[in-house]
Amino acid sequence: MMDVKSAFNNVSRPVLSRRLVELGIEPDLVRWTDSFMSDRKVRLVLEGREGKEHEVETGVPQGSPVAPILFTTYLSGIFDQAEAACPGVQGLSFVDDLAWWTDGKSEKEVVEALGRATTAALAWSRENGATFPLRSTILRG
């Protein structure tokens, strides 16, 4: 299993737009998504005191009904890459938690396949701005 670090906060707008195009999403919806994630600002309020406003260049707005859909779409490319690199391995997402599974003739064969899937997933993450904490591990059963 692997846990995406700061999942919603780190969604890259250009990567999400590219993924939507790859999936054949209607161009108007791609433009809407890009607009939805553009020109955003944040201001922290602590104990009633407001901080300076800052532009936000990454992330999907948490609390928005579309945020989980956009995050899932953004992350979906990781499954394409890992499953293509490791035939027989399949992935499943529980929002920001990923699970990889496969079967094999021996525990060693399964562990090696899951290791290759993890390596492919980490390569995708480096190319697309997702990160995984070091505590993400492959579980053996």
N, C-alpha and C positions, 0 to 999 in steps of 0.2 A: 504494500500500500504506500501511496505517496500523498502528501498534503501540500497543496499549493499555498505558498506564503503570501499573506496580504492579497488574497485572490482578487477581489473586486477592485481594490485600489490600484492594481498594477496592470489593468487591461490597457493595452496600447491601441489608441484610436486607428492609426494606419494599419496595424496588424489585423484588427477586427474588420476594418473595411475590406482589406484584401481577402480575408477569409469569407466574408459575405459574397464577394464576387466569385471566388472559387466554388462556392456552393450553388451558384446560379441564382442568387437572390435578386429579385426585381430591382433595377437601378434606382427607382424612386425610394425604395426602402433603404438601400445602401446610403443614398444621400441624406435621408432623414436621420439615420443612425449617426452619420458623421456630424451632422448639424447638432443633434442631441448631445453629443460628447464634446462639442466645440464651445469656446468662449465661456467656460465655466470658471467660477470664482468661489473661494472659501474664506470664511472669517471665523476664527475661534472666539468663543465667549467663555470665559472662566470667571466664576463668582460674580457675574454681572458685568464684567469688564470686557469690552470688545477689542480684539486685536486688529491688526492691519489686514486688509483684503489681499489675497494672493490668487494668482491664476493657477488653475489646475489643468495639467496637460494629459494626465493619464487617469484611468479608472472610470468605472461606471457608477452613476449616482446610487448609493445604497438607499434602500427604501423605495426606490422606483419599481413598479411592477415589471418593467422590462429588464431590470438589471440581471436577474438570474438567467434570462433567455440570452442576453448579450454575452454574459460571461461563459455560458455553456457553449455558445457558438464560437467564441474566441478560442476556447480550450479544445474544441473538437479536432483541430489539426494534429494534436499530440497523438490521438488514437490512430489516425491515418498513418503517421510516420512510424510509430512503434509497431503496429500490426503489420505494415509492409516489410519492416526490417526483420520481423520475427514471425514467420508464418506459424499459425497454430496458437499464438498468444492473442488473447482478447482483453480489452480494457472496458472498464465501467467507471462512470463518474457519479459520485454522490456530492454534488455541488463542487466543493473545492478539494474533495478527497478522491484520489484515483485508486483503482484496484486493478491489478493485472492477474490473469490466471491462464493456466494451460494444463495439459496432462502430458505424461511421458512414461517411458518404460522404467525409469528410475528417479529417485529423488535428485540425483546429480543432474540428470537431463532436464528436469523441471527447473531447478535452481539456475542452470546455465541459460535456459530460454528466458526466464524472468529477468536475469541479469542483463541479457541483450536488450530486452524490452525497456528496462530502466535506462540503459545507456542511450537508446534511441530517444526516449522521452526527455532525458536531460539535454540531449543535443537540440531537440525541438525547443526546449525552454530557453536555451541560450540564444537561439535565433529569433525568439518571439517575445522575450521580456518576462517570462514567468520564472519564478524561483521556487525551490523546495528547501525547507529547513533540513539540516543534517539528520534530524531524528526520523526522517522518512526512511522506511526500511522495507526490505522484502521479508515477508513472513513465511516461514516454512511450517507445514502442517503434517 
